[in-house]
Amino acid sequence: MENDGRSMRERMLAGDPYLADDPELGELHLRAMDLVAAYNPCSARDPREQRRRAAALGRVGRLRRAHRNIIFA
């Protein structure tokens, strides 16, 4: 892969080819999994807790359930 000065994250966000085993992307993936683990146990009966946890994510869509089935090979 040609080195054009961009990080793998920058390439990924631009929709260009990138290496998924990049350490920065690996760390972002682990952070995302931590947020999923923290958010998912939230009770649907406690809207205050849902809002608090959603704030940690920055934004939560209508579905309001994060998924863990992302696998990096």
C-alpha positions in Angstrom: 0.0 0.0 0.0 1.4 3.4 -1.0 2.3 5.7 1.8 0.6 9.0 1.1 1.2 10.5 4.6 -2.3 9.7 5.9 -3.0 7.4 8.9 -4.9 4.3 8.4 -7.8 5.9 10.2 -7.8 8.8 7.8 -7.8 6.4 4.9 -10.7 4.4 6.4 -12.7 7.6 7.0 -12.1 8.7 3.5 -13.3 5.4 2.1 -9.9 4.5 0.7 -8.0 1.2 1.2 -6.4 0.8 4.6 -4.9 -1.9 6.8 -7.3 -2.9 9.5 -4.6 -4.2 11.8 -3.3 -0.7 12.5 -2.6 -0.1 16.2 -4.7 3.1 16.3 -7.7 1.3 14.7 -7.2 -1.6 17.1 -7.3 0.8 20.1 -10.4 2.5 18.7 -12.0 -0.9 18.3 -11.3 -1.8 21.9 -12.7 1.6 23.1 -15.9 1.0 21.1 -16.3 -2.5 22.7 -15.9 -0.9 26.2 -18.6 1.5 25.4 -20.9 -1.2 24.0 -20.3 -3.3 27.2 -21.1 -0.2 29.4 -24.2 0.8 27.5 -26.0 -2.5 26.7 -26.8 -3.5 30.3 -28.8 -0.3 30.8 -32.4 -1.0 31.8 -35.2 0.2 29.5 -37.0 1.1 32.7 -34.5 3.7 33.7 -34.5 6.6 31.2 -32.1 8.7 33.3 -29.5 6.0 33.2 -30.1 5.5 29.4 -29.5 9.3 28.9 -26.4 9.2 31.0 -24.9 6.3 29.1 -25.9 7.7 25.8 -24.1 10.9 26.6 -20.9 8.8 27.0 -21.4 7.6 23.4 -22.0 11.1 22.0 -25.0 10.1 20.1 -27.4 7.1 20.1 -29.7 6.3 17.2 -33.3 5.3 17.2 -32.5 1.6 17.6 -30.7 2.2 20.9 -28.9 -1.1 21.1 -25.2 -1.4 20.3 -23.8 -4.5 18.6 -20.6 -6.4 19.3 -20.4 -8.5 16.2 -17.5 -6.6 14.6 -14.5 -8.9 14.0 -11.1 -7.8 12.9 -9.1 -10.5 11.2 
